[in-house]
Amino acid sequence: MNVLIVYAHPEPRSFGRALLERSVQTLQSCGHQVVVSDLYEMDFQPVATGGDFTERRFPDALQYDREQKQSSQRHTFVQDIQTEIDKLQACDLLILQFPLWWFSVPSIMKGWIDRVFVNGTVYGAGGMRFDNGGLKGRKAMLAFTTGCFPEMMAPDGLLGQRDVILWHLQHGTFGYAGLEVLQPFVGFSIQFIDDAQRHAQLDAYEARLRGIEHEPVMPSHPLADFGPDWRLKPDVEPRTAGHRRNSTKA
């Protein structure tokens, strides 16, 4: 497989860096090709601006998604964006690795998503979304670290169920783009465990990656499961963290 790891951590001595190094070593030892976009090391520009395009369709007022669409057709993205799009389209597996901040990714990674998951290539006209998304045929997963304890992400936990917390990324970003989603890897309680426990987490991540190409994907709903009212058809049972029947009393 061709694996793209997009990595965002500002500290080069972090446990996140150790996870990255172990993942690259493991995947390469299994015969996979690995490309890393280390966003802090690259000094990646996260802010979407009109300067992201070498030509503008609407020079007087920035309509960012529509400019992306034209640039997808005319190949007029600036080089840092085009380079990342090329990496994305070449991969079979995308891994986003980061520390969980405010239930989400660091701003530099959010900027990467905003500027690289472009209209006209990743999603767009003609129903290019979900199982018809521009990245269909590829897989993706999240690998993140957090200071919270596993019990906090239980269904009745303080923070809420894990896949509800991650819904905006696993469904709203990966799923919308057509990616099939693998279960996330979570490095829990990093500040509160000892070195032996951290090494155990590194070993668990390595074991996971050694069989990653054979893992089943998480449940999802294809577009055909939804009716013209944009809701699940009556005969389709919800099977994801974010879908449920609207229980209203008569």
MARSE-725923 format. One record per residue (C-alpha): residue number from 0; residue in one letter; x, y, z. Coordinates in Angstrom, 2 decimals. Example, Ala and Ser with C-alpha at 12.3 -4.5 7.8 and 13.67 -1.06 7.14 Angstrom:
residues 2
<r i="0" aa="a" X="12.30" Y="-4.50" Z="7.80"/>
<r i="1" aa="s" X="13.67" Y="-1.06" Z="7.14"/>
***
This chain:
residues 250
<r i="0" aa="m" X="0.00" Y="0.00" Z="0.00"/>
<r i="1" aa="n" X="0.92" Y="3.63" Z="-0.39"/>
<r i="2" aa="v" X="0.41" Y="5.29" Z="3.00"/>
<r i="3" aa="l" X="0.20" Y="9.03" Z="3.59"/>
<r i="4" aa="i" X="0.65" Y="10.14" Z="7.20"/>
<r i="5" aa="v" X="-0.28" Y="13.75" Z="7.89"/>
<r i="6" aa="y" X="1.32" Y="14.60" Z="11.23"/>
<r i="7" aa="a" X="0.72" Y="17.64" Z="13.42"/>
<r i="8" aa="h" X="2.58" Y="18.06" Z="16.71"/>
<r i="9" aa="p" X="4.64" Y="21.11" Z="17.69"/>
<r i="10" aa="e" X="7.05" Y="19.25" Z="20.01"/>
<r i="11" aa="p" X="9.78" Y="17.08" Z="18.39"/>
<r i="12" aa="r" X="10.34" Y="15.14" Z="21.65"/>
<r i="13" aa="s" X="6.69" Y="14.24" Z="22.13"/>
<r i="14" aa="f" X="5.14" Y="10.82" Z="22.47"/>
<r i="15" aa="g" X="3.36" Y="11.67" Z="19.23"/>
<r i="16" aa="r" X="6.75" Y="11.82" Z="17.49"/>
<r i="17" aa="a" X="7.60" Y="8.39" Z="18.92"/>
<r i="18" aa="l" X="4.31" Y="7.06" Z="17.52"/>
<r i="19" aa="l" X="5.10" Y="8.56" Z="14.13"/>
<r i="20" aa="e" X="8.58" Y="7.07" Z="14.01"/>
<r i="21" aa="r" X="7.31" Y="3.65" Z="15.07"/>
<r i="22" aa="s" X="4.54" Y="3.76" Z="12.46"/>
<r i="23" aa="v" X="6.90" Y="4.66" Z="9.62"/>
<r i="24" aa="q" X="9.36" Y="1.94" Z="10.62"/>
<r i="25" aa="t" X="6.60" Y="-0.66" Z="10.97"/>
<r i="26" aa="l" X="4.80" Y="0.11" Z="7.72"/>
<r i="27" aa="q" X="8.03" Y="0.16" Z="5.73"/>
<r i="28" aa="s" X="9.13" Y="-3.14" Z="7.26"/>
<r i="29" aa="c" X="5.83" Y="-4.62" Z="6.04"/>
<r i="30" aa="g" X="6.60" Y="-3.53" Z="2.48"/>
<r i="31" aa="h" X="4.39" Y="-0.44" Z="2.35"/>
<r i="32" aa="q" X="5.45" Y="2.86" Z="0.83"/>
<r i="33" aa="v" X="5.18" Y="5.71" Z="3.34"/>
<r i="34" aa="v" X="5.03" Y="9.46" Z="2.76"/>
<r i="35" aa="v" X="4.88" Y="11.84" Z="5.73"/>
<r i="36" aa="s" X="3.59" Y="15.40" Z="5.69"/>
<r i="37" aa="d" X="4.97" Y="16.82" Z="8.95"/>
<r i="38" aa="l" X="2.98" Y="20.03" Z="9.01"/>
<r i="39" aa="y" X="4.95" Y="21.90" Z="11.67"/>
<r i="40" aa="e" X="8.27" Y="20.90" Z="10.14"/>
<r i="41" aa="m" X="6.97" Y="22.02" Z="6.73"/>
<r i="42" aa="d" X="5.72" Y="25.29" Z="8.24"/>
<r i="43" aa="f" X="2.50" Y="24.54" Z="6.41"/>
<r i="44" aa="q" X="0.30" Y="27.59" Z="5.87"/>
<r i="45" aa="p" X="-3.12" Y="26.73" Z="7.36"/>
<r i="46" aa="v" X="-5.01" Y="29.89" Z="6.40"/>
<r i="47" aa="a" X="-7.17" Y="29.68" Z="3.28"/>
<r i="48" aa="t" X="-6.82" Y="32.85" Z="1.17"/>
<r i="49" aa="g" X="-7.24" Y="34.08" Z="-2.37"/>
<r i="50" aa="g" X="-3.51" Y="33.59" Z="-2.75"/>
<r i="51" aa="d" X="-4.10" Y="29.82" Z="-2.92"/>
<r i="52" aa="f" X="-4.89" Y="30.15" Z="-6.65"/>
<r i="53" aa="t" X="-2.71" Y="31.30" Z="-9.51"/>
<r i="54" aa="e" X="-5.88" Y="32.36" Z="-11.36"/>
<r i="55" aa="r" X="-9.10" Y="33.71" Z="-9.91"/>
<r i="56" aa="r" X="-12.58" Y="33.14" Z="-11.28"/>
<r i="57" aa="f" X="-14.05" Y="35.78" Z="-8.97"/>
<r i="58" aa="p" X="-11.29" Y="38.34" Z="-8.36"/>
<r i="59" aa="d" X="-13.56" Y="40.89" Z="-6.66"/>
<r i="60" aa="a" X="-14.96" Y="38.70" Z="-3.87"/>
<r i="61" aa="l" X="-13.42" Y="35.46" Z="-2.65"/>
<r i="62" aa="q" X="-15.71" Y="32.43" Z="-3.02"/>
<r i="63" aa="y" X="-13.20" Y="29.88" Z="-1.82"/>
<r i="64" aa="d" X="-14.97" Y="26.63" Z="-2.69"/>
<r i="65" aa="r" X="-15.82" Y="27.86" Z="-6.19"/>
<r i="66" aa="e" X="-12.23" Y="28.92" Z="-6.76"/>
<r i="67" aa="q" X="-11.18" Y="25.43" Z="-5.67"/>
<r i="68" aa="k" X="-13.52" Y="23.94" Z="-8.23"/>
<r i="69" aa="q" X="-12.02" Y="25.98" Z="-11.05"/>
<r i="70" aa="s" X="-8.49" Y="25.23" Z="-9.91"/>
<r i="71" aa="s" X="-9.31" Y="21.51" Z="-9.86"/>
<r i="72" aa="q" X="-10.29" Y="21.82" Z="-13.51"/>
<r i="73" aa="r" X="-7.47" Y="24.13" Z="-14.62"/>
<r i="74" aa="h" X="-4.66" Y="22.95" Z="-12.30"/>
<r i="75" aa="t" X="-4.13" Y="26.44" Z="-10.91"/>
<r i="76" aa="f" X="-3.49" Y="25.76" Z="-7.23"/>
<r i="77" aa="v" X="-0.33" Y="27.19" Z="-5.71"/>
<r i="78" aa="q" X="2.41" Y="24.61" Z="-5.34"/>
<r i="79" aa="d" X="2.10" Y="23.79" Z="-1.63"/>
<r i="80" aa="i" X="-1.55" Y="22.81" Z="-2.12"/>
<r i="81" aa="q" X="-0.97" Y="20.90" Z="-5.34"/>
<r i="82" aa="t" X="1.86" Y="18.93" Z="-3.76"/>
<r i="83" aa="e" X="-0.43" Y="17.77" Z="-0.94"/>
<r i="84" aa="i" X="-3.29" Y="16.97" Z="-3.33"/>
<r i="85" aa="d" X="-0.89" Y="14.80" Z="-5.34"/>
<r i="86" aa="k" X="0.15" Y="12.94" Z="-2.18"/>
<r i="87" aa="l" X="-3.49" Y="12.44" Z="-1.22"/>
<r i="88" aa="q" X="-4.50" Y="11.07" Z="-4.60"/>
<r i="89" aa="a" X="-1.51" Y="8.70" Z="-4.66"/>
<r i="90" aa="c" X="-2.25" Y="7.06" Z="-1.31"/>
<r i="91" aa="d" X="-4.23" Y="3.93" Z="-0.53"/>
<r i="92" aa="l" X="-4.39" Y="4.74" Z="3.19"/>
<r i="93" aa="l" X="-4.49" Y="8.16" Z="4.82"/>
<r i="94" aa="i" X="-3.56" Y="8.49" Z="8.50"/>
<r i="95" aa="l" X="-4.11" Y="11.76" Z="10.34"/>
<r i="96" aa="q" X="-1.95" Y="11.77" Z="13.47"/>
<r i="97" aa="f" X="-2.26" Y="14.52" Z="16.07"/>
<r i="98" aa="p" X="-2.88" Y="15.39" Z="19.73"/>
<r i="99" aa="l" X="-6.60" Y="15.79" Z="20.39"/>
<r i="100" aa="w" X="-7.26" Y="19.46" Z="21.11"/>
<r i="101" aa="w" X="-10.77" Y="20.66" Z="21.95"/>
<r i="102" aa="f" X="-12.33" Y="17.44" Z="20.59"/>
<r i="103" aa="s" X="-10.60" Y="18.02" Z="17.25"/>
<r i="104" aa="v" X="-7.36" Y="18.45" Z="15.33"/>
<r i="105" aa="p" X="-4.82" Y="21.26" Z="15.85"/>
<r i="106" aa="s" X="-5.46" Y="24.33" Z="13.70"/>
<r i="107" aa="i" X="-2.56" Y="23.57" Z="11.37"/>
<r i="108" aa="m" X="-4.17" Y="20.23" Z="10.46"/>
<r i="109" aa="k" X="-7.62" Y="21.78" Z="10.09"/>
<r i="110" aa="g" X="-6.02" Y="24.21" Z="7.66"/>
<r i="111" aa="w" X="-4.51" Y="21.29" Z="5.75"/>
<r i="112" aa="i" X="-7.97" Y="19.75" Z="5.41"/>
<r i="113" aa="d" X="-9.51" Y="23.06" Z="4.35"/>
<r i="114" aa="r" X="-6.89" Y="23.73" Z="1.67"/>
<r i="115" aa="v" X="-6.28" Y="20.17" Z="0.42"/>
<r i="116" aa="f" X="-9.70" Y="18.46" Z="0.53"/>
<r i="117" aa="v" X="-10.70" Y="20.61" Z="-2.43"/>
<r i="118" aa="n" X="-13.99" Y="21.09" Z="-4.23"/>
<r i="119" aa="g" X="-13.92" Y="19.47" Z="-7.65"/>
<r i="120" aa="t" X="-11.40" Y="16.80" Z="-6.67"/>
<r i="121" aa="v" X="-12.39" Y="15.45" Z="-3.25"/>
<r i="122" aa="y" X="-16.07" Y="16.42" Z="-3.37"/>
<r i="123" aa="g" X="-18.38" Y="18.49" Z="-5.51"/>
<r i="124" aa="a" X="-20.82" Y="18.52" Z="-8.39"/>
<r i="125" aa="g" X="-22.62" Y="15.45" Z="-9.63"/>
<r i="126" aa="g" X="-23.16" Y="14.02" Z="-6.16"/>
<r i="127" aa="m" X="-19.43" Y="13.60" Z="-5.47"/>
<r i="128" aa="r" X="-19.74" Y="12.74" Z="-1.78"/>
<r i="129" aa="f" X="-19.84" Y="9.77" Z="0.58"/>
<r i="130" aa="d" X="-19.69" Y="6.50" Z="-1.39"/>
<r i="131" aa="n" X="-19.38" Y="8.57" Z="-4.58"/>
<r i="132" aa="g" X="-16.73" Y="10.90" Z="-3.13"/>
<r i="133" aa="g" X="-13.58" Y="11.80" Z="-4.94"/>
<r i="134" aa="l" X="-11.40" Y="9.65" Z="-2.66"/>
<r i="135" aa="k" X="-13.46" Y="6.47" Z="-2.93"/>
<r i="136" aa="g" X="-11.45" Y="3.28" Z="-3.08"/>
<r i="137" aa="r" X="-9.10" Y="4.53" Z="-0.36"/>
<r i="138" aa="k" X="-9.11" Y="4.10" Z="3.42"/>
<r i="139" aa="a" X="-8.40" Y="6.47" Z="6.28"/>
<r i="140" aa="m" X="-7.91" Y="6.42" Z="10.03"/>
<r i="141" aa="l" X="-7.23" Y="8.77" Z="12.92"/>
<r i="142" aa="a" X="-4.31" Y="8.19" Z="15.28"/>
<r i="143" aa="f" X="-4.26" Y="10.59" Z="18.18"/>
<r i="144" aa="t" X="-3.03" Y="11.12" Z="21.69"/>
<r i="145" aa="t" X="-4.98" Y="12.56" Z="24.60"/>
<r i="146" aa="g" X="-4.62" Y="13.18" Z="28.29"/>
<r i="147" aa="c" X="-8.05" Y="11.77" Z="29.05"/>
<r i="148" aa="f" X="-8.73" Y="8.32" Z="30.43"/>
<r i="149" aa="p" X="-10.55" Y="5.63" Z="28.38"/>
<r i="150" aa="e" X="-13.56" Y="5.70" Z="30.69"/>
<r i="151" aa="m" X="-14.14" Y="9.34" Z="29.75"/>
<r i="152" aa="m" X="-14.91" Y="8.27" Z="26.16"/>
<r i="153" aa="a" X="-17.30" Y="5.49" Z="27.14"/>
<r i="154" aa="p" X="-20.94" Y="5.81" Z="25.99"/>
<r i="155" aa="d" X="-21.82" Y="7.13" Z="29.45"/>
<r i="156" aa="g" X="-18.48" Y="8.87" Z="29.99"/>
<r i="157" aa="l" X="-17.80" Y="12.48" Z="30.86"/>
<r i="158" aa="l" X="-16.82" Y="13.44" Z="27.30"/>
<r i="159" aa="g" X="-19.28" Y="11.22" Z="25.47"/>
<r i="160" aa="q" X="-18.85" Y="8.15" Z="23.30"/>
<r i="161" aa="r" X="-15.62" Y="8.15" Z="21.29"/>
<r i="162" aa="d" X="-17.11" Y="7.91" Z="17.81"/>
<r i="163" aa="v" X="-19.60" Y="10.66" Z="18.58"/>
<r i="164" aa="i" X="-16.71" Y="12.92" Z="19.57"/>
<r i="165" aa="l" X="-14.95" Y="12.00" Z="16.30"/>
<r i="166" aa="w" X="-18.05" Y="12.17" Z="14.09"/>
<r i="167" aa="h" X="-17.09" Y="15.42" Z="12.41"/>
<r i="168" aa="l" X="-13.79" Y="13.88" Z="11.29"/>
<r i="169" aa="q" X="-14.68" Y="10.26" Z="10.60"/>
<r i="170" aa="h" X="-18.00" Y="10.98" Z="8.89"/>
<r i="171" aa="g" X="-17.93" Y="14.67" Z="8.02"/>
<r i="172" aa="t" X="-14.42" Y="14.68" Z="6.55"/>
<r i="173" aa="f" X="-13.34" Y="11.13" Z="5.72"/>
<r i="174" aa="g" X="-16.77" Y="9.73" Z="4.91"/>
<r i="175" aa="y" X="-17.92" Y="12.75" Z="2.92"/>
<r i="176" aa="a" X="-14.81" Y="12.49" Z="0.76"/>
<r i="177" aa="g" X="-15.56" Y="8.84" Z="-0.07"/>
<r i="178" aa="l" X="-12.94" Y="7.32" Z="2.22"/>
<r i="179" aa="e" X="-13.66" Y="4.07" Z="4.01"/>
<r i="180" aa="v" X="-12.91" Y="4.58" Z="7.70"/>
<r i="181" aa="l" X="-10.90" Y="2.32" Z="9.97"/>
<r i="182" aa="q" X="-11.21" Y="2.29" Z="13.74"/>
<r i="183" aa="p" X="-9.05" Y="5.05" Z="15.28"/>
<r i="184" aa="f" X="-5.96" Y="4.41" Z="17.35"/>
<r i="185" aa="v" X="-6.01" Y="6.31" Z="20.64"/>
<r i="186" aa="g" X="-3.02" Y="6.86" Z="22.90"/>
<r i="187" aa="f" X="-4.80" Y="7.47" Z="26.20"/>
<r i="188" aa="s" X="-3.66" Y="9.28" Z="29.36"/>
<r i="189" aa="i" X="-0.22" Y="10.13" Z="27.99"/>
<r i="190" aa="q" X="0.67" Y="12.59" Z="30.76"/>
<r i="191" aa="f" X="-0.44" Y="10.20" Z="33.50"/>
<r i="192" aa="i" X="1.24" Y="6.90" Z="32.62"/>
<r i="193" aa="d" X="4.82" Y="5.68" Z="33.03"/>
<r i="194" aa="d" X="7.40" Y="4.80" Z="30.40"/>
<r i="195" aa="a" X="6.52" Y="1.11" Z="30.45"/>
<r i="196" aa="q" X="2.91" Y="1.91" Z="29.70"/>
<r i="197" aa="r" X="3.92" Y="4.30" Z="26.92"/>
<r i="198" aa="h" X="6.09" Y="1.59" Z="25.37"/>
<r i="199" aa="a" X="3.12" Y="-0.77" Z="25.58"/>
<r i="200" aa="q" X="1.07" Y="1.73" Z="23.59"/>
<r i="201" aa="l" X="3.82" Y="1.96" Z="20.97"/>
<r i="202" aa="d" X="3.81" Y="-1.84" Z="20.72"/>
<r i="203" aa="a" X="0.02" Y="-1.90" Z="20.41"/>
<r i="204" aa="y" X="0.17" Y="0.62" Z="17.56"/>
<r i="205" aa="e" X="2.84" Y="-1.43" Z="15.82"/>
<r i="206" aa="a" X="0.77" Y="-4.61" Z="16.14"/>
<r i="207" aa="r" X="-2.23" Y="-2.78" Z="14.75"/>
<r i="208" aa="l" X="-0.33" Y="-1.45" Z="11.75"/>
<r i="209" aa="r" X="1.17" Y="-4.82" Z="10.88"/>
<r i="210" aa="g" X="-2.27" Y="-6.05" Z="9.86"/>
<r i="211" aa="i" X="-3.82" Y="-2.76" Z="8.83"/>
<r i="212" aa="e" X="-4.54" Y="-3.74" Z="5.23"/>
<r i="213" aa="h" X="-6.78" Y="-6.60" Z="6.41"/>
<r i="214" aa="e" X="-8.87" Y="-4.65" Z="8.92"/>
<r i="215" aa="p" X="-12.63" Y="-4.30" Z="8.35"/>
<r i="216" aa="v" X="-13.93" Y="-0.79" Z="7.87"/>
<r i="217" aa="m" X="-16.40" Y="0.93" Z="10.17"/>
<r i="218" aa="p" X="-20.10" Y="0.78" Z="9.29"/>
<r i="219" aa="s" X="-21.43" Y="3.52" Z="7.03"/>
<r i="220" aa="h" X="-24.47" Y="4.39" Z="4.96"/>
<r i="221" aa="p" X="-24.26" Y="4.71" Z="1.18"/>
<r i="222" aa="l" X="-26.22" Y="7.45" Z="-0.53"/>
<r i="223" aa="a" X="-28.77" Y="4.86" Z="-1.65"/>
<r i="224" aa="d" X="-29.84" Y="4.41" Z="1.98"/>
<r i="225" aa="f" X="-31.39" Y="7.89" Z="1.98"/>
<r i="226" aa="g" X="-34.63" Y="8.99" Z="0.38"/>
<r i="227" aa="p" X="-35.49" Y="12.20" Z="-1.50"/>
<r i="228" aa="d" X="-36.17" Y="13.84" Z="1.88"/>
<r i="229" aa="w" X="-32.45" Y="13.33" Z="2.79"/>
<r i="230" aa="r" X="-33.39" Y="10.92" Z="5.58"/>
<r i="231" aa="l" X="-32.77" Y="7.21" Z="6.03"/>
<r i="232" aa="k" X="-35.33" Y="5.16" Z="4.15"/>
<r i="233" aa="p" X="-37.91" Y="3.48" Z="6.43"/>
<r i="234" aa="d" X="-36.51" Y="0.01" Z="5.80"/>
<r i="235" aa="v" X="-32.89" Y="0.97" Z="6.59"/>
<r i="236" aa="e" X="-31.70" Y="0.51" Z="10.16"/>
<r i="237" aa="p" X="-29.20" Y="3.10" Z="11.50"/>
<r i="238" aa="r" X="-25.76" Y="1.58" Z="11.93"/>
<r i="239" aa="t" X="-23.39" Y="4.46" Z="12.69"/>
<r i="240" aa="a" X="-22.64" Y="6.61" Z="15.72"/>
<r i="241" aa="g" X="-24.40" Y="9.60" Z="14.22"/>
<r i="242" aa="h" X="-27.63" Y="8.17" Z="12.79"/>
<r i="243" aa="r" X="-30.72" Y="7.25" Z="14.75"/>
<r i="244" aa="r" X="-34.46" Y="7.24" Z="14.28"/>
<r i="245" aa="n" X="-36.30" Y="10.39" Z="15.28"/>
<r i="246" aa="s" X="-38.51" Y="9.14" Z="18.10"/>
<r i="247" aa="t" X="-41.46" Y="11.51" Z="18.30"/>
<r i="248" aa="k" X="-44.75" Y="10.86" Z="20.00"/>
<r i="249" aa="a" X="-47.98" Y="11.17" Z="18.07"/>
***
